[in-house]
Amino acid sequence: MGTRNIHVWKHKTDDGEKREVRAEKFGGKWRIQAQLRGEDKWTYYDVPLMDDLLELRRVLWNKYQRKHLAFEDVAAIDKVIRDAGGTVPGENDE
């Protein structure tokens, strides 16, 4: 059984609604879910939103910089971003 690795952040949507996002790495796989304030149920994403992946990457990078997270988790989410057609922040900087 793998260890649980959960990361949570909150932000406001373009419509001004508060949205909480949770990303969990369990058994080597990432699962992302989100909930708008006032909703009873969570939305689970089979295909995560790119904005959520990029924010998760920022959260993981910050934790890695503070030595609270292994680089392997940052590398794993980088692969998910690339596989989804996104660009990893800082990767194409000259």
N, C-alpha and C positions, 0 to 999 in steps of 0.2 A: 504494500500500500504506500502511495506517495505522500509527501507532506503537503499540507494546504498552504497556499500562498495567495492571500487576498489583498487587493488594493482598491481603495474607494476614493472617489472625488466627486465634487458637486460643482455645477455651473448653471448659469441662466441660458435658456434657449433664446433664439432670435426673437421669439414672442414674449420674452420676459418671464417665462415659467422656470421654476427651479427644477433641476434634473439631477438625480443622483445616479452615478454609474459605479458598478462593481465589476472588477475583473478578478477571476480566480484561476490560478494554475493548479490543477490537480491531476496527478498521474501523467504529467508531461503535456497536458493540453490546456489551452486557455479557453475560458468561458466568460462571456461578457453579458451583463444584464443591466437594464436601466429602468428607472421609475420616475415619472413626473410627480411632483408634490401633489398630494390629494388622491393619487391613484392607489387602489388596493393591491393590484397585481404588478409583478415585474414583467418586463419584456425581455425575453432571452433571444439573443442574436445568433443564428446559425452562421450568418455572414456579418461580422461586426462592421459598424460604420467606420470609415477611414478616419474621421475626426476623433472617434473614441480610441482607435489604435494609436494614433499619433499622441494623444493626451496620455494614454497608458505608457507609451514609450518615454514621454517626458517625466512622468511620475517615477518610473523604474530607474531612469538615468539619475534623477536626483537622489534616490535612495542608494544607488550604487556609489555615487560620489561621496555620500556620507558613510560608506562602508556598511550599509544595512541590507545589502542585497548582492548576490553573486552576479558577475558579468554574464554568466550563462543565461540568466533571465532576460537581460537586455538583448543579447544576441538572438534569443528565441523569438522575441517580439519583433526584432528587426526582420527576421525571416518571414514572419506572418505578414508584415507590412509589404515587403517585396513581393511575396506570393500573391497578395491582393492587388498588385499593380501600383503600389505607392512608392514614394521615395523616402528613405530614412533620413531624418534631419542630420545635416553635417556630412553626409556621405559624398555628395558631389561638390563640396566646397573646394575651391582651388587654393 
